[in-house]
């Protein structure tokens, strides 16, 4: 946290100085007087200007000044011996006009992530003295005008100009870059790669994803080509030679929706070690919009070793869950591969044992540690898993994202455009970890590593370092909301090159998940990452209909239109035994079907109804708790503010009805029939409620159909409160039906025992008995059955008499029975 640095006397023998990641606003003057200084790293500070004297130092070879706030570099530069100049992540609008003219020794220049619109010339004549070999200009505002200036660097080997404003790359200019070996021109608006790329005989890597390329380039004619990435373009066909290049290892053609390959081409391309193409997707059978979609990418590092792996399962265990993962083996390939192949199966097994997020995630990592076997004794790897799931008791409810990680693989969620970290890296810098390791008598080397092996104290593998290094992950769960846009899983190489804020900002406006993952990988490589990189981007589409805030402990982020104005929202804990009903957003209608014979419908259950809206008076002691505030999925079920949900239930009985009223001559709304089945449209509310405080909504038979609540009372609750919470007892509806409340746990009985509406009208059509529903009594049991039915009728009469005593007739005006 240095803000000022003075050294006296000036160190004349100082050759290497690293003062990066501090709070310096100015470079100390004495640094310019250090005559033998060869390497200077002042990155990740707040330096606004570099003194011109610094470039006069004849011994300075490497200057790293990235991640500062430099507005400009010294205008006039004399002969400088700097070979490596890194000024990425600053605020440069232009480079000095004579930078490339005077820097004869400059071999490496990284000016990515600035605001450059033009490049300085490398020569004022046809002859050039430039020896520049690596040029990184990614994420600037460069246009086609700067392309001709590249020809002044004939020895250029690596050129990164991704995510600029290029629309074309002239063929004549590409022909002059004969020594070019690697080119990255992704994220522009190029429609073609010039055919003169054939002149670049040493070219081994061509990365041009996220463009508008329509014609497959002539890259397959290059004998040294190893990697070709043309994903996220507009290719329609692929032109291949008879024989593929012998060194070709990777060809990525994903994200080209118009691409169609014939059988012969596919057979030829399948010989490539890593060939990627879109698989035809069957889509969602329910027709509902996808809640999540993902894209991932991997890039090899030093020596072309791919030491990372990614896991993606959009439909994990069932269609309402997903699993994503990123694994990093640092410099070994075995551990990431084993994690990729095994971890999803282990998690699926643990989900069968427990539903607690922290438990099944921790168990998954511990079991995985054991299954690494001999590979995990001396090798190790970082891992991050993200599991999306819904409440199994509420298929249409909210989704929960659970993240677990060890090592340096991490996850970040974008909520309202801001990064929300879901992971934690346990390092030697953590006080609790350092204390734990010291208790186990481990050796901590000067570079902050346990026994000189790893600086991560929680990681998979490395069992010979146990108990100092353990596989216990950091677990964090969060309820997804409509404000959650996407989340990113990345390996160590990604997060070493990009901050979480930068990563979120870089891909927030990228509509395609695959293109977003590709962009993160390209940016990391242009910013100097030489390690293997893996990135997974999962875009979320959590609609307001599938968002439940009932389980949150705080007010959800504001979003217009989530909750209707008539419903005030308060966040409350959900009881553990509360059950949820499916929402309309899940694409599944709640349908209950049952066949009931006339002998099974002997109970006299009526319908309570009223012509006018019920007048409800509730106080603090009322069991309906009107002050409770729920989300849109689980609204408060109040009898005076009935809310219709877009779900239905189907009931059937032996009674048939044509659905026509004799006077209206039109079907009654909400009642459907097919001759032998009566289907009644009903409203089903979610039964989420406080423990032992359920609201009993009365059964209503109205002109719109029969309204039935799916909420059930819990045993032991006083029933007297039911009748004070509703004002419909003893009132008459337009169909002339009035009946007392009767406790019933059978929705089928409530629907089929609805009262008669009018003579010859509602439910008055002659019954059409179903042969399957006929109850045949054997002669030898006839007497016994008559006795049972007689006892049953007596019990019903006694119940009615008790109800009449409990509720006097003056409170139940116009009361009468409604037998079947």
N, C-alpha and C positions, 0 to 999 in steps of 0.2 A: 504494500500500500504506500509505496514511496511517492512523494510529490516533489521532492527536491533531492539532488544528489551532488555533493561536492567532494572532490578528492584533491588533496594537496600533500606533497607535490604531484605533478602530473606523472602518471605511470608510463614511463617510456618503453617498457618491455611488455606492456599489455598487448596480447594478440587476439584474445577472444573475450567478448563481454556480452552478457545476456541480462538485460534489464526489462524484459517484456513482462506483461501482465501487471503493471503498476498504474499509478495515476499521474504520470509525468505529463506536463503540458508543454514543456520546452526541453530540447536536448541540451544537456550540460555543455558549456563552452569548452571545457577542458578535454572533452572527447575528441574534438577536432585537432587538438595538439598532440594526441597520442600517436606517435609516428609509426609504430609497428602494429597498429590495430588492423587485423585482417577480417574479422567477422564481428558484425555489430547487429544485435537483435533488439529492436525497440518496439516490437509489435505489441498490440493490445494495450495501448496507452491512450492518452488524449492529446498527443502532439499535433500542433496546428501547422508547423512550418519546420523545414529542415534547412539548416544554414548551408550556404554555398561552399563554405570552407571545407565541409565534410567531404565533398566530392573531389577536393584537391589532394586529399590524402593519397599518396602514391601506393601505399601498402594495402588500402582497403579493397577487399575482393568481394565481399558478400554483405549486402545491406538489406535487412528485413525490417520494413516499416509498415507492414500491413495492419489493418484494424486500428487505425487512428482517425483523425479528423483533418487530414491534410487537404487544404484547398488548392494548393499548387506546389510544384517543385521549382527549384531555382531556375530562373529564366535562361541565363547564360552559363553554360557549362563549358569549361575548358577540357582538355584531355583528361579523362578519368579512366582508372584501371578497374573499375567495378565490373565484375563478371556476372554477378547474380543480383538482380534488383527486384524486390517484391514490395509493391505498393497497393496491393489489393485491399478492398473494403475501406476506401477513403471517399473523399468528395471531390475528386479531380474531374474537372471539366475538360482539360486538355493536358497533353504532355509537352514538355519544353520542345520548341521547334528544332533545336540542334541536339537533342538528346541522342538520337541514333546516329547523328553525324560525328559527334565527338566521342561517343562511347565505343571506341574501336574494339574493346575487349568484352563487350556485353554479349553473353551467351544465353542468358535466361532473363526473361522479363514477364512478370505477372502483374497485370493491371486490371484484373477482373473486379467486378462489383464496384465500379465507379460510374461516372456519368459522361464517359468519353463519347464524342460524336465524330471525331476525326483522329487520324494517326499522323505523326510527324514523318517527313520523308527520310529515307535512309541514304539517299545520294542526290546530288544536284546534277549529275551527269549520268551517262550510261554505265560508267564504271562504278562499282560499289566495293567498299571495304568491310561491309557488315559480315560478321561471323555469327549472327544471332541464330540459335538453333531451336529454342523453345519459346513460344509466344502464346500467352494466355490472356485472352480479351473477353472472356465470357461475362454475360450479364452487364452489358453496356448499351449505348444507343448508337452503335456504329451502323452506317448505311453502305450502299454499294460504292460510294465514292472512295472508300478506304481500301477497297480490294486491289486496285492497280498499284498502290503503294507497297503491297506485300511482295511484289516482284523484286524489290530492292534487297531482299534477303534470300539469296539463292541457296544458302546452306540451311534453310529452315527445315527442321525434321518433325516438330510437333506444333500443330496450329489448332488452338481452341478458340472458336468464335461463336459459341452457342449463345442463344437467347439475346440476339441483337435484332437489327431491323433489315437484314439482308433479304433481298428479293431475287437476286441473281448472282451467279459467280461466273464471270466471263471465261470462256474456254481458253482464250489466248493467255490469260493470266495464270490459270491453273497449269498450263503447259510449261511455264518457266519454273515451277516449283518442283524440279525433278528429284530432289533429295527428300521430299516429304514422305514421312513414314506413318504419321498418325494425324488424322483430321477429325474435328468435331464441329459440325455446323448445325447442330440440332436447335430446335426452337426458333427457327426463322420462318420465312415465307417462300422458301425456295421451291420451285416447281420441277427442277431437274438438276442432276449433278453432271457437270460437263464431261463429255466423252474424252477430253484430253487428260482425264485422270489416268489414262493408260500410259502416259509419259512418266508417271511416278512409279518407277519399277520397284522401289523399295517399300511401297505402301503396304502396311499390314493391318491397319485398323481404320475403318470408315464408320463414323457414327453420325447419322443424319436423321434421327427420329424427330417426330413432332414438327414436320414440315408439310408441304403440299405436293410432294413428289408423286408424279403420275407414271413415269417411265422408269423401269428398273435399270440402274446404271450398269456400266460395263466393268464393274469391279471384279466379276468372276474371271476376267481375262488376266488379272494380276497374279503372278505366280507366288508372291510372298504374302498374299492376303490371308489373315487369320480370323478376323472378327468383322462382321458387317451387321450394323443395326439400322434397319429401315422401318422400324415400328412406328405406328401412329402417323401414317401417311395416307395417300390415296392411290396406292398401287392397285392395278386390276389384273396384271399378268406378270410372269417372271420369265425372263429369257436367260437360258443357261447354255453353256457350251457342252460338248459331248462328255468332257471329263472335267470334274470339279477341281479347283486348285488343291494341290496335295496337302497344304498346310492349313486349310480352312477348318476351323474348330467351332465357330459359332455363327449362326445366321438367325436373326430375329426379324420375323415378318408379322408379329402380332399387331393388332390395332389397325389393320387394313380391311375395312368391311367389304370392299368391292373385290377383294382378291379371290380368285378361283383357280385352283391348281388341279391339273389333270393327274391321272394315276401315274403316268410315267415320270412326271416331274416330282411327285411325292416320293416315289421309290428312289429317285436319285438323291433327293435332299435328305432322306432318312439315313443316309450314310454319314452325315455330319454328326460329330459328337454331341453338339448342342444345337438342335434345330427347333425353333419356336414358331408356332402358328396358332391362330385362334381355332378353338374347337367349337363346332356347332352346338349351340345351347338350346335346350328344349324349352327354356323359359319357365315362368311360374304357372303351374297348372291352374291355380286359383284365379289368375288374372289380376291379383292384387299387386300394387307397385312394390318393388323391392325396398326393404328397409336399409339394406347395405349392399355395397358393391366394392370390389377391391381390385387393386393392381399391384404387381410387385416386380422387382428387378434385382439382378445380381451382377456384380462385376468383379472380375478377378484382379488380384493385386500383383505383388512382386513375383516374378518367375511364372506368371500366368497360372498360379495356383488359386483355385476357388475355395477359400477357407470359410465360406459362409453358406448358409442354407436358409430357405424360407418355407413356411408352412401356411397353407390357406385352405380352409374348408368352409364354403359358404353355407352348406347344409350339414351341420355337425349334429349327429345323433338324430335330429329330426329337422323339419323345415323351419323351425323357429329358433335355431341356435347357429352360431358360427364360431370358428376357432382360427386364430392367426398366430403365427410365431416367427421369430427371427433368431437364428443361432450363429454364433461367431466362435470359431476355434482358434483365433489369432493366427497361428502359422501351421495348424494341423487341420487335415481334411476329415479325419476319421470321426471325431466327436460331433461336429455339426451334422454329418450324414446320419449318425446313429440317432441323434435327437430328432431329426426330421422324420425318420421312419418309425420311431417308437413312441414319441411323447403323446401323440393324439390318442393312441390306443390306451395308454395308461390313464389319461384323463377321463376317457369314456368309462373305464372300469371304476375309477374313484367316484364318478358322478352317481354310480349305482349305490354307493355306500353312504354318501352324505350329500346334502344339498347346501351345506354351509360353504360359502365361497372360499374363505381363508383355509378351511380344513382340506377341501379337495385339491386346492392348488398346492399347498404345502406337501400333502401326501404325494402328489404327482411328481414333484421335484425329488423327494426323498426316494421314491421307488425308482425313478430314472437314474439316480446316482448308483443304486445297486445294480441296475441292468447294464450300466456301462461296462461292467466287468473289468477285464484286463486293460481295455483301452482307457479307462478312467483312472488307472493307477498313477500313471506318469503324465497323462495328457488331461487337458481341461477345456472348458468352453463356456462362454456366456450364453444366456438364453432369456427370451422374453416371450410370454404367452398372453394372449388377449382372448377372453371367452365372452361372447355375447349370449345372453340367455334371457328368457322371460319366466315369469312366475308360472309354474306348471298348473297351478290351480286357477290361473287367470290368463288363458291363451291370448286374449285380445288386449292384455294390459301392457304395462310399461316394460322396457328392456333394461337389463343391468349389464354393464361392462366391467369385467374383472380383469385386472392386469397383475401379472406376477413376473418378477425378473430377478436374475442373479447376474453378476458381472456388469459389463458396460453396455449391454443391449437395453434400450429404453423405449418407452412409449410416451407420446404426448397427445393430448386431446385438444382440438380446436373448439372452443365454446365462445360464441359471440365474437369470433375473430381473434380471440386471445388464447395463448397457449396455457394448457392446464396439465402440468406433469403428472404422470401416473406411476412413475418408477423412481427408484432410488439406487444410486451406486454406493455400495459399501466399500470404502477404501480405508487405507491406513490413516487418512486424515480425519476419519470419524473417531471421536474420543471414545465412544463406547466400544467400538471395534478394537481400537488400539489397547484399551484396558483388558478386553477379553483375551486378545492374543498374548499379551504379556503374562497373563495368568497361566497360559499353557506353555510358557518358556520357549516360545518360538524365536527364531533369529530374524531380526529386522535389518536389512542391509541399508546402505547409504541412499540407494535410489528408492527407498520406501517400499520394498517388496518383502514378502514373507519367504524366508530362506532363499532370497534372490530369485524366486520363480514368478510370482504374480503379486500385483498390487491390489487385487480384488480379494477381499476377505470372505466373500460369499460367492461361490462359483461352482459349477458342476465339474466333477472330476477331481484330479489332484488328490486322490485319497491318501497318498503318503504324507500329505500335509495336515491330515485330520488329527486333532480337533481344532487346529488353528483356522483352517479353511473349511467352511461348511456349506452345504447346498440349500440351506433354508432361504426361501425367497422373500422379497418384499411384496406384499399383496395389498392391493387397493381396489375397492369396488365403488362404482358410481352409477347412479341412475341416469339413463340417457334422456335428454330433453329435446324439444324442437330446436333449441339454440345450438345443439352439438352438430357441427358441420362434417368433421372427419377426424380420424386419428391416425398417427404415424408410428410405425414400428421401425426401428433402425438399429443397425449394428454399430460397433465401436467406431469404425471408420467414418460413418455418417455424422455422428455427434461430435467427433473430434474436429470436423471441418465446418459444421454448421451449428449455430445455436438453435435452440428450440423456437425462439421468436422468429429467427430468420427462416427456418424451415416452414413454419406455419404461414408466414407471409408470402413465401415463394410459391406455394401451391394452392393458396386459398382460392384464387381465381381460375384455377385449371379445372375444367369441367369433367375431364376423364381421369379416373383413378390410375390407369396405367401410365398415361402421360405425366401425371403428377409424380409417380414413383420414379419414372425415367428422369424427370427434371432434377429431383433431389440427388440422384446418383451422378448426373452430369455436373451439377454444381459442385458437389464434393470433390470430384476428380479435378475440376478446373481450379479449385481452391488449394490443391496440393496434396490430396489424399493419395497415398500409394498402396494402401491396404485394400483387402477385399471389402466390398461394400454390398450390403443388402438393405433394401427399403421396401416396406409394404405400406400402402396408403389405402385406408378403408373409408369410403365416403358414406355418410349417414343420411338417411331421409326419414327421420323420426317425425311423423305427422302429429298434429295436435290431438287427433282422435286416438292415437296409440300411446299418448303420454299420460302417465298417472303420477300426480305429485302427492298422493295420499301417504306415501312411505317416507317422504323427505322430512327432514327436521328443520328446514328453513324455507322461506318463501322462494319459489322458483324464479329464474330470470324472467324479466318482463317480456311478454310477447303479445302483441295485439291480437285479440280474437281467440285466445285459448279458452277463456272462461266467459260465459254469457254474463251480461250485466245484471241479470236477475239473481245470479248465484254468487254469493261472497265466498272467497276461498280462504280456508285456514288449513294449515298443514298439521296432520295428526298422525300418531303412530297407528299402524294397522295391527289388529290383534292377530295372534299367531294362528287361531283356529278359524279365521274368517275365510269364507270361500268367495270366489269371484266368478261372475258370469262372463261369457265371451262378449266382446264388443263388436259393433258392426264394422269397425275398421279392420278386424282380423280376416274379413272375407268369408266368415263362417256364420251361417244363421243358426240360432239355437232352435232345434227342432226336437220336440218330445212326441213320441207316437206310441199309442197303446190301444189294444183292442179289449173292450170290456163288455161282458155279457150283461143282460138285464138282471140276472141273479146277483151280480156283484155290485149293483147300484141300488141298494136298498136303503141307504142312509138318506134322510131328508135334509138336504143342504140347500138353503135358499140364497138369494142374492140381495144385498142391501143396496138400495139405489135412491136417487133423489132427483127431482126435476131441476133444482137450482144448485149452484155450487155450494159445497159444504162450508159452513161457518165454523172455523176451527179456532179455539182459544187454547193457547199453550203457555205454560208457565215454566219456571226453572225446574220444577220437579217432574215435568212431563217427560215420559220415556222417549219421546220423539226427538229430543234435543235439537230444536230448530236452529240453534246457533252453530251447530256443526257445519263446517264448510268442506265441500268435497271438490274433487276435480271433475272435469268434463266426462271422464269415463265412469265415475262413480258419484253421481249427483245425489243430493239429499232427497230422500223419498218422502215428500210431504203430500198429504191428502188434498191440500188446498192449492198446490202448485204441481200438478201431475205432469211429468215430462215423458213424452213418448220416445222410446228408444227404437232404433232401427233393427230390431230383432223380432223373431216370431216363434211361436210354439204351435205345434199341430196336435190336436186331440181328436180322437175318434171314438164313436160309440155305436151301439146297435140302432140308435135312433137316426133316421135320415130326415133331411129337410131340404127343400129346394132353395132356401135362402131368400124367398120372396115373401113380402108382406102382402096380405090380401088387399089392403087399401092403397099401399104405396106403389105397387106394381114394379118395384125395383128391388134388386138385391140389397139386403142390409149390409152396410159397410163393415168389413171386418169378419164377415161370415161367408165361408165358401163350402161348397159341397160337391161331391161327385156321385150322389145317389145312395151310397152306403157309408160314407165318411162325412163327418161335419168338421171342418177345419175352422178354427176360431183364431183370429189374429189377436194376440195378447201382448202386453208390455211386460218385459222381464227386466227388473232392476238388479244391479249388482248387489250382492248381499254383504258387501264389506261394511262393517259397523263396529262400534266399540263392543268389548266383551260384555255379555249379559245386558246389552242395551240395543235390542233390535226393534225396529219400527214395524208394526203389523199394519199393512195397508189393506183396507177392506176390499172384498170382491165387489165389482161394480158391473151391472148389466145396463148398458145404455144403448142409445140408438146407433152408436158407432161400433158396437160389438161388446163382447165380454172382456172386461179388464181384470186381469188376475195378477197379483203380486207373487214373485218367486221367493220372497223373504219368508222364513219360518221362525216361529218363536222358539226360544230355548226352553227346555224343561225347567220347571221350578220358578219361572217368572210369574208375577201376579198378572192375571188376565184382566183385572178391573180397569187397568190403565188404558187398555185398548179402546174402550168405549168412550172414554173422555177425550181421547186423541182424535176422534172422528165424529163428525156431526151428521152422518147420513142415516143413523138408526131410526127406523120408524117413518121415513119419508118415502114418498111415492115417486117413481119415475114415470116417464111417458108411457112405458109399456105396462104400467099397472102393477109392478112387482115390488113387494116389500117383504123382507124376511129378516129374522134376527141373525146376528153373527153366530157362527158356529165354528169352533176350532177344528181345523182340518189340516192334515199333513199330506193330503193327496190332491195334487193339482188336477188330476183327471176327474175326480169326483166333483170338484168345484165347477169345472167346465161343463160336464155332462148333466149335472143336476140344476142347470139354470132354469128359472121359472118360466111358465108359459107367458107369452107376450099378449096375444089375442087369440080368440077362438078362430081356428082355421088359418092362423098366421105363424107367428114365431114358434118354431119347434112343434108345430101341430100337424105336420104332414104324417100320413100313416107310416108306421114303422115298417121297414123292410128287413126282416130278420136274416141274419147271416147264418148259413148252416154251421159255420165253425163256432158260432157264439151260442148255439142252442145247448141248454143244460138238460141232459136226460137223466132222470132219477130212476134207478132200478126199483121194481115193485117191492122188494124186500126191505128197502130203506125209506119207503115213502112216509110211513108213520113217524120215523125218527126225524126226517127232514121237516115235516110239519111242526113237530114239537120245537125244533130249533128255531124255526121262523117265528113261532108264536112267542117264544122267550125273547127273541130279538125285538119284536114289536113292543113288548111290555117294557123293555129297557129303554126304548126310544121315548115312550110316553112318559116314563119317569124323568128322563132328562129334560123333556119339554116342561114338565110341571116345575122342576127345580129352577129352570130358567125364568119361568113366569113369576115365581116367587122372588127371585133375585132382581128382576127388572119389572116393576109393576106395569100394568097395562097403560096407565096414563102417560108413561114415558115412551110407549110404543104404539102410537096411534095407527089405526087401520091395520092392525097386525092380523095376519092369517097364514095358514100353512100353504106350502106350495109343493104338493106331492108330485112324484114322477107320473 
